[in-house]
Structures are given as structure tokens and as C-alpha cells.
Amino acid sequence: MTEIPEHLLKRSAARKAALSGEAPSEESSESTAVEAAAPAAAPAVAASAPVPEVYVEPAPEPVAPYVEAYEGRKKMPFWILPVLLFLPVWGSFYYGTLERVPQGLTGLLGEGEELYVESGCSGCHGAEGRGGIGPAFYGGELHQTFTTLEDQLVWIAQGSAVVGQGQNYASPDGRERLVGGGMPGFGLGAANELDFEQILAVTLFERTQFDPDEDLAIRDLELTEQMNLMIETGELEPLLAAEGLNIHDILDPEGLTPEIVNAYLQPARDALAAQEG
């Protein structure tokens, strides 16, 4: 606000005194000056506006350490449960492949011992032939099913796919066994083809090593020794060639019969018969 000069205030007071017939007083002029100089009263403070309420979210309750540890733990994958359920089945299937049979055999039996593991036979029938997913060989079981070497060799070459589900694969005079699983064949066209010598080797190994009754395996052992001798001396090869056969032939499972297998074994059996005579 602009301040009024003092001389103007005195002049104004003198004029008022002249009009009223009174002498102007010094105090009134000073009072008038003070009043004029006093600032106008401050306007009344406006009523304060209401403050809106603000919602403050309460602080969360502290999490227990064990709950925090559980929530931060890595969760188990959804597929792990079925894997754990079937693990015992897979374990029993592969147990035989991890346990090798005792070493030390030679010739056809040594070859058959290696093939029994490498071809997966031990995975189904056990490292010692006591069974698993597949039937047991031990305790005469094998000889009761296949009464001749030829019948067993045909079964190994063909497998269950050729014989057919629900069909008997045992020897005609053996204990009946029906196809109920997936026995792979090892003949022509198989994923793991074996020639005649290899299938013969694994067949002789099973028939002579998994039976505590030596009387049941004696004929197969004698045939094994004779075949070993004739293969090592080279005597067997020309005898088979005369019949159009070869020890390393891949057998065609379709139409394979025990008689065809016997043709490969006949030279050794003839030699055994001559020794006995």
C-alpha cells in the first residue's frame, strides 16, 4: 500500500480545523498519519477445505522362513511321477544287461556267452537264466520247453512276430508255451541279424550253462565240442558247401524248419555217430 506524505496529512488536518474553527493539533495529525499508514486489516482466513481421506494399504504380514523356502523351491516336473512309477519295471528289464555272466568259456560257448549279453537276451531272461520279463531257463525249464536244439534255434531265428500271438512255440512233445510278449527274432531282416553260427552259439550256451542237471545237457555239450573241432580244423565248411550251405548263412525266418537246421548240424552228428560205432 502507498504511504501518504506527512505534509499532506498536516495540510488535510489544518483544513479540517479551519472548517470546524479549531486549531489543528499535532497529535491528531500524527494519529491521522499513523492511521493512514496502518495497513488494511488482513482478510479473514478462508475456511479450510476438507482433506479427502486417503486409503493406506496395511503392511503385509511377515512370511515365515519355512514358507518362503517352500515357495522358492524348484517344483518337480509334471512328467517325473510316471517315470518314477515305471522305474522298477525298466530296472528289472535292464538289470540283466548290466550283469555279465562269468567269463572263461571258449569256442561256440564263449561266442554264445558274449551274444547272450550283447543281443539283449540277458535283459529279459536274466544274467543267470533265472527269468525276468521273459521266462526262466534255469532248472530244466529250457529243456522242458524245447526238447531239441533245432526247435529252440528256429524260435530264436523267427521270434514271436512270425509265430503269432497266442500260438504255441514249444516243441511238439514239450511243455506248451504260448506267445504272449515281444520276443525279437534274429534271422534275416531283423534289427539285429545273426548268422547261423551265432544263433547256434547262443542256443548252445543257453542249453548247456543254465541247467544244473548235466544229463539233460550232455548231448548238447557233445555236439558243441564236435562242432568246435570241425570249425577249427576247417572240416565243416566243405561238407556244408556240398549241401549248398554255409556256417555263416543268414537264416530266413519265413519257412524255417527244424529239418533245415538239422542239415547244418548233420556233419557233426555223423562224426559223433562214427565215434560211438
Summary of the structure (lengths in Angstrom):
residues: 277
radius of gyration: 55.5
end to end distance: 153.8
largest distance: 185.0
contacts: 688
relative contact order: 0.09
helix: 54%
strand: 1%
